[in-house]
Every structure is written in C-alpha cells, then in structure tokens.
Amino acid sequence: MLGYQKESFLHLPTPVEYLPALSAELGIEFYIKRDDLTNLGGGGNKLRKLEYFLYDAKTKGATVLVTVGGAQTNHGRLTAAVAAKYGMKCTIVAIDDYPGEISANILLDRVMGAEVVLHKDDGTPLMDIVNKVIARYKAAGEKPYFIPMGGSDELGALGYYECAQELKEQIKDGRVIVTVGSMGTYMGLFCGLHDSPINLTGILIGPFYPDVTAHAMDYFNRCKEAWNLGFDGEEANFHIRTEFIRGGYNNPVKEVREAIYEMARKEAVILDPCYTGKTYAAIKDMVACGDIRQGEKIIFIHTGGAPGLNTPSHRREMEKELIDGVIIE
Ligand SMILES: Cc1ncc(COP(=O)(O)O)c(C=O)c1O
C-alpha cells in the first residue's frame, strides 16, 4: 500500500453485515464492518496495523516486539498474538496499577506468552521504562522492535488506509462511524476515503487531546509527507465528536453497558465497554438528537475489544445488573 510492504496474515476483506433488528429500532440503515473477526489472538483493529509493523520488524531482524498502552490494552494483546504467531518474544509496558487479578486482556497476554510490565504511576516517564526493557533485551542478545501506543504512527495508519480501499469495494455511500483512541484507525480511513462519497465520523472515547482537531491535522501532515499524498487536510474536514467521552477513559458507564446489552440481545454482536460500546452508545444518542438522520446509512466499524468485558471494574458492574437472570437452585 502506497509503496509500503506488509506481512499478510489476515483473511481480508472483513465482512460488512446488515443489522436488521437495530435498523428497525433506530430507524436507520445500519451496517457493521466486522474487524473484530480478524483472525489472530481474539481479533481487533490493531491487527491491520500490525501487518505493516511486522514486515518492518522482520526486515530489521527483530526478535522481540515491545509496545505500550494501558494495562488492558487490546493493542498489546494483539501485538502478543502476532509475536506468538511469528516466534518472537513480546513485552507490553503500561503505567498502571495491578488490577488485583490476571484477567481480560492481561490474561490473554500471558496465555500467549507475552511479558506484561505494570509500573505504578510514580512520575517516571513511560519511555524510561520502555528503554529499560529494551536495554535488558539487548544485553541478552535480542533485537527488540518498538511499536508506539496503539500502533498509531504513519506506518500503522496504513492498515486503515487499506481498510478504506476495502470499504469502497463493499459500500458505495453512507457514513462510516469509528472509535477514536490513539487515532491511527480514524486517520487511515480519513486519508483512504477522501476521494469517495463515503463520509466519516470519529467518536473520541477518552480525554486524550487538548485540541483533537489540531492533533488530527498534525497526524494528517505526517501521513501526507510519509505517504506522498497529493491532497491537503483541512481542519473543517475532520469530524471527530468529543462529547461522548462520558467522564473518562475505560470507565464503567451505565448507558454504555445498556448499549452493549442491546447490541448483544438484538444482533448477537459483542461490543466492549471501553471503545465500541461507547461508540454504539454515541450512535444511539446521535440518532435520538437527529445528528444521524432517520433513514441514514451508517456503517459502524467494529474494532474489537470484547476481552475488556472481563476487566474487573466493568465486570463487577455487570454482575450487579445481570445476577437476577442467574437462577441458583
Ligand atoms: C477495541 C478498540 N477499538 C478502537 C480503538 C481505537 O483505535 P485507535 O487507537 O487507532 O484510535 C482501540 C485502540 O486501542 C481498540 O482497542
């Protein structure tokens, strides 16, 4: 893609499915693109980015993948998956507290053989901890390769530039809605869809940026230069909604859980409480206030993340709400 090579390990394209029950419920033409069904380590959006990182890492002779994120990073889990598949070691570094148990993504990281470094927040910069891990590997004769937070740089975003080409084959028009975290997914789609009638709206799910549009502009310009894009970004063209953060990143929220239950009970599609559940809750709010028109065609990108349902803070809230349907005899 755009002169860059990748290691192909995904069965693409991922399907676009019509959601009949929720289309009727919401009064829209509602589709979901199943990037959660990508085929390694439980699946999710980061795998498309990792096809590009893995090629680069292999070209450089890497033996270890090192990446960063929160303790429950899906990106870390999928980096662990790719490392396992390609016979590499993997370390995931997080500035985070130990959640008191090994569950959700941390469990899967360990099941797939990755090391997880949880450094309590004491003011140490994240990259200092990463550099210590890298130095330890180098001293042991390994060749570490670092992948940035969420895989969101110019190389990682290529995975979603490519997804945009796939989407243009699958749908001709409508509005794609996608979660925004570290923004690589959104930016790849933004660049890849710019020449098409398909619109794009991002839903920011955490308070990450003092000025999200300025960040998008800066990221776009880096991609433009790296990929030799022949068009300019304009601030007005970035549609990233910031009003659906609901008080924090990866925080338990009742409306988000209700959105997750609705999607699961009407369409048997499992969302997650940190990313896709928040985005579906935002879609429902946008329908309710008319930001999404009745009859509008919406394509929701399911970016994965379901292992996050087992994060203790989320699971505890769900247990309270769902215990009434467990008959203990
Ligand atoms: C399940 C899921 N959806 C969406 C995102 C957001 O993607 P990006 O970081 O590329 O904005 C992430 C990022 O971690 C994720 O794990």
PDBQT file of the ligand as one rigid body, heavy atoms in Angstrom, charges set to zero:
ROOT
HETATM    1  C1  LIG A 401     -11.216  -2.163  20.507  1.00  0.00    +0.000 C 
HETATM    2  C2  LIG A 401     -10.613  -0.874  20.075  1.00  0.00    +0.000 A 
HETATM    3  N1  LIG A 401     -11.352  -0.060  19.312  1.00  0.00    +0.000 NA
HETATM    4  C3  LIG A 401     -10.878   1.133  18.904  1.00  0.00    +0.000 A 
HETATM    5  C4  LIG A 401      -9.615   1.558  19.255  1.00  0.00    +0.000 A 
HETATM    6  C5  LIG A 401      -9.154   2.889  18.788  1.00  0.00    +0.000 C 
HETATM    7  O1  LIG A 401      -8.256   2.798  17.721  1.00  0.00    +0.000 OA
HETATM    8  P1  LIG A 401      -7.148   3.894  17.530  1.00  0.00    +0.000 P 
HETATM    9  O2  LIG A 401      -6.239   3.808  18.731  1.00  0.00    +0.000 OA
HETATM   10  O3  LIG A 401      -6.487   3.557  16.266  1.00  0.00    +0.000 OA
HETATM   11  O4  LIG A 401      -7.837   5.212  17.505  1.00  0.00    +0.000 OA
HETATM   12  C6  LIG A 401      -8.810   0.732  20.051  1.00  0.00    +0.000 A 
HETATM   13  C7  LIG A 401      -7.490   1.187  20.469  1.00  0.00    +0.000 C 
HETATM   14  O5  LIG A 401      -6.870   0.712  21.367  1.00  0.00    +0.000 OA
HETATM   15  C8  LIG A 401      -9.316  -0.526  20.464  1.00  0.00    +0.000 A 
HETATM   16  O6  LIG A 401      -8.593  -1.365  21.219  1.00  0.00    +0.000 OA
ENDROOT
TORSDOF 0
